[in-house]
Amino acid sequence: MHTTSFQNISKVLCFLVFVFVSKLSNAQLTDLARLEYSFMPKNKSDDHYTRLRGLINYPIELKNDTYIVVGAEYNQILLNLEDHYPFDVSGLSKIHVIDLNFGYTFKWNDNWRVGVKFNPRVASTLTKSLVSDDYFMNGGVYLINDRTKDENLKRPYRLILGLTYNATTGLPFPLPFVSYFREINDKWSFSLGVPKSNLKYALNAKNNVQAFVGLDGYLAHLQEPSLVNGQQVDNISLSVAIGGLGYEYLFTKHLVGYLYTGYTFRLNNVLRNEKRDEIYKLDDINTFYLRTGIKFKI
């Protein structure tokens, strides 16, 4: 195989992971509001990563069980880089990811619902005025078979099939999306999909525990590019794969507090050039992970 072909294939495989952290998960389809804090230290270092996140979605009912959903999400990512680096890291300290959410859903037949989601995004350090490289376009089309309220089923389920497009992947075509949730009995349930799969156990009506695996991360444009190893750096990305345990407390049926803690089994924090080729690896050592917050869901 030619070197160029191998590099192209490697690039495709690397950026496939960003599809799964594009916030098109089942949780995002059902959350109406969320406030969240994440923390991840760099192993054997004073560096650490924190993220503050807030989102709101507002459904507008039309007729014939049809809805329009409008909303927004804001992520502020703080990179506390205390180690010594052979270049200026001041421009990397704060990253902003802003999404606008536009959705439309209608009943297709007795079992299936169609959903369309459109997400213009700004992902940037925002140290200057916005430029074209700060903008990204994401979206998806979904078929949803939700039988979780069907009293005739002994094991209710929800299946979501779709196609998603994410501008941060660098791929000019949509990719498949699958999410499957099923209740095993009154205590046990599971979800299979990306960016998160879990096995959940209900301790009682108010408390749930779970084991989970998931993906997290971002890609953003640097408005003040710098030279690293003689090459210009234009973008920064983080991708992590995590496994761990989670706890949920149900204040009401729809209002939930949660805490997830675990350890990464893949971590890649990278500075990239304009073509998104890797220039400098900030961190690739697995470490502790914490995420906590409160959400209001359907």
C-alpha positions in Angstrom: 0.0 0.0 0.0 1.3 3.5 -0.9 2.3 5.7 2.0 -0.2 8.4 0.9 -3.1 5.9 0.9 -2.1 4.6 4.3 -2.0 8.1 5.7 -5.5 8.8 4.3 -6.9 5.7 5.8 -5.3 6.5 9.2 -6.8 9.9 9.1 -10.3 8.6 8.4 -10.0 6.0 11.2 -8.8 8.7 13.6 -11.5 11.2 12.9 -14.3 8.6 13.0 -14.2 8.9 16.8 -15.3 12.6 16.5 -18.6 11.4 15.0 -19.3 9.7 18.3 -18.6 12.7 20.4 -20.7 15.1 18.3 -23.6 15.2 20.9 -26.0 13.4 18.7 -26.6 10.7 21.3 -29.9 9.3 22.6 -29.4 11.4 25.8 -29.2 14.6 23.7 -32.4 13.7 21.9 -34.3 13.5 25.2 -32.7 16.2 27.4 -34.6 19.4 27.8 -32.1 21.1 30.1 -28.7 20.2 31.6 -26.0 21.7 33.7 -22.7 19.8 34.0 -19.2 19.9 35.3 -16.3 17.6 34.1 -12.8 17.1 35.4 -9.8 15.1 34.1 -6.3 15.6 35.5 -3.2 14.8 33.5 -1.5 11.8 35.1 1.8 12.6 36.9 1.4 16.3 36.1 -0.1 19.6 37.4 -2.0 19.9 34.1 -5.8 19.3 34.2 -8.8 19.7 32.0 -12.2 21.0 33.2 -15.5 21.6 31.2 -18.5 23.6 32.1 -21.6 22.7 30.1 -25.2 24.0 29.8 -27.9 23.2 27.4 -31.6 23.9 26.9 -34.1 22.5 24.3 -37.6 23.8 24.0 -40.2 21.7 22.1 -43.0 23.5 20.3 -46.1 21.3 19.6 -47.7 21.7 16.3 -50.5 19.4 15.2 -50.9 15.6 14.5 -48.2 14.8 17.1 -45.6 16.9 15.3 -43.0 19.1 17.1 -40.4 21.7 16.4 -37.5 21.8 18.9 -35.2 24.8 19.3 -32.3 25.1 21.7 -28.7 25.9 22.4 -25.7 24.4 24.1 -22.6 26.0 25.5 -19.4 24.3 26.6 -16.5 26.2 28.2 -13.3 24.1 28.2 -10.5 25.1 30.4 -7.0 23.7 29.8 -4.8 24.3 32.7 -1.3 23.7 31.2 1.2 24.0 34.1 4.0 21.8 32.6 6.8 23.2 30.6 6.1 23.2 26.8 8.5 24.3 24.0 6.0 26.9 22.8 3.5 29.5 24.2 0.4 27.8 25.6 -1.4 31.0 26.7 -3.7 30.8 23.7 -4.9 27.3 24.6 -6.3 28.1 28.1 -9.9 28.5 27.2 -12.0 27.0 24.4 -15.6 27.7 23.6 -18.1 25.4 21.8 -21.5 26.9 21.1 -24.2 24.9 19.4 -27.6 26.0 18.1 -30.1 23.1 18.0 -33.0 23.0 15.5 -35.1 19.8 15.4 -38.3 18.6 13.7 -40.1 15.4 14.5 -43.3 13.8 13.4 -45.2 10.5 13.7 -44.6 8.3 10.6 -46.8 5.5 11.7 -48.1 3.7 14.8 -44.6 2.5 15.8 -42.1 4.9 14.2 -41.3 8.6 14.5 -39.0 10.6 12.2 -36.6 13.2 13.6 -34.4 15.7 11.8 -31.7 17.7 13.7 -29.6 20.6 12.4 -26.7 22.0 14.5 -24.6 25.0 13.4 -21.6 25.2 15.7 -18.9 27.6 16.7 -15.8 25.9 18.2 -12.9 28.2 18.9 -10.7 30.0 21.3 -12.6 33.2 20.5 -9.7 35.5 21.2 -10.5 37.5 18.1 -13.5 38.2 15.8 -15.1 35.1 14.3 -13.7 33.7 11.1 -14.9 30.9 8.7 -12.7 28.3 10.4 -14.6 28.8 13.7 -17.8 27.5 12.1 -18.9 23.8 11.8 -22.0 22.2 10.6 -23.5 19.1 12.2 -26.9 17.3 11.8 -28.7 14.1 11.5 -31.8 12.2 10.4 -33.3 9.6 12.7 -36.0 6.9 12.8 -37.2 6.3 16.4 -39.2 3.3 17.6 -40.1 4.1 21.2 -42.0 1.3 23.0 -40.9 2.3 26.5 -44.5 3.2 27.4 -46.1 0.2 25.9 -47.8 -1.7 28.8 -48.4 -4.7 26.6 -44.6 -5.4 26.4 -42.9 -7.3 29.1 -39.5 -5.8 28.1 -40.1 -2.2 26.8 -37.4 -0.8 24.4 -36.4 2.1 22.3 -34.5 1.8 19.0 -33.0 4.8 17.2 -31.5 4.4 13.7 -30.1 7.3 11.8 -27.5 9.0 9.6 -25.4 11.8 11.0 -23.1 14.4 9.5 -20.3 16.0 11.5 -18.0 18.7 10.0 -15.2 17.9 12.4 -14.6 14.5 11.0 -13.3 15.8 7.7 -15.5 13.2 5.9 -17.8 14.6 3.2 -20.5 12.0 3.7 -23.0 11.0 6.5 -22.3 8.0 8.8 -24.7 5.6 10.5 -26.0 6.0 14.0 -27.6 3.3 16.2 -28.9 3.4 19.8 -30.8 0.7 21.5 -32.4 0.8 25.0 -34.2 -2.1 26.7 -35.7 -2.9 30.1 -34.8 -6.4 31.3 -37.1 -6.3 34.3 -38.2 -3.8 37.0 -34.6 -3.5 38.2 -32.3 -3.9 35.2 -32.0 -2.1 31.9 -29.3 -1.5 29.4 -28.3 0.9 26.5 -26.1 0.0 23.6 -24.7 2.6 21.3 -22.4 5.6 21.0 -21.2 7.8 22.6 -22.3 5.8 25.7 -23.4 2.2 26.6 -24.4 1.2 30.0 -26.0 -1.5 32.3 -28.2 0.1 34.9 -29.7 -1.2 38.1 -32.5 0.6 40.0 -31.9 0.4 43.7 -35.3 1.9 44.4 -37.7 4.5 42.9 -35.2 7.3 43.6 -31.7 5.7 43.1 -29.9 4.1 40.2 -26.4 2.8 39.7 -24.7 1.7 36.5 -21.6 0.5 34.8 -20.8 2.4 31.6 -18.3 2.8 28.8 -18.3 6.0 26.7 -16.6 8.5 24.5 -16.0 12.2 25.0 -14.0 15.0 23.4 -14.0 18.0 21.1 -12.3 19.7 18.2 -11.8 23.5 18.0 -10.1 26.1 15.9 -7.2 28.2 17.4 -7.7 31.8 16.4 -4.1 32.6 17.3 -2.1 29.8 15.6 1.5 29.2 16.7 4.5 27.4 15.4 5.2 24.0 17.0 8.2 21.9 15.7 8.4 24.3 12.8 4.8 23.8 11.7 1.7 26.0 12.2 -0.9 24.7 14.6 -4.5 25.7 13.7 -6.7 23.2 15.7 -6.8 21.4 18.9 -8.7 18.1 19.6 -9.3 15.8 22.6 -10.7 12.3 22.3 -11.2 9.9 25.3 -12.7 6.5 25.8 -13.8 5.9 29.4 -15.1 3.1 31.5 -16.5 3.4 35.0 -19.5 3.6 37.4 -22.3 6.0 37.7 -25.0 7.1 40.1 -28.3 8.8 39.5 -30.8 10.4 41.9 -34.3 11.0 40.7 -35.7 14.2 42.4 -38.7 13.6 40.2 -39.5 11.5 37.1 -37.9 14.1 34.9 -35.4 15.9 37.1 -32.2 13.8 37.7 -28.9 14.5 39.4 -25.9 12.3 38.4 -22.3 11.5 39.0 -20.0 9.4 36.8 -16.5 8.5 37.7 -14.0 6.2 36.0 -10.7 5.8 34.2 -9.8 6.4 30.6 -8.6 3.5 28.5 -7.8 5.7 25.5 -6.8 9.4 25.6 -5.4 11.7 22.9 -5.1 15.4 23.3 -3.5 16.8 20.2 -2.5 20.0 18.4 -3.3 19.8 14.6 -2.5 21.8 11.5 -5.0 23.3 9.0 -5.5 19.8 7.4 -6.0 18.3 10.9 -2.8 16.3 10.8 -1.2 15.7 14.2 1.6 18.1 15.0 2.1 17.8 18.8 0.7 15.5 21.4 -0.2 17.3 24.6 -1.2 14.2 26.5 -1.9 10.5 25.8 -1.5 9.0 29.3 -4.7 7.4 30.8 -6.1 9.0 33.9 -9.1 9.6 36.2 -12.4 11.0 34.9 -15.2 12.7 36.7 -18.5 14.1 35.4 -21.4 15.4 37.4 -24.5 17.5 36.9 -28.3 17.8 36.9 -30.6 17.4 33.9 -34.3 17.7 33.1 -35.4 15.1 30.6 -38.5 13.9 28.7 
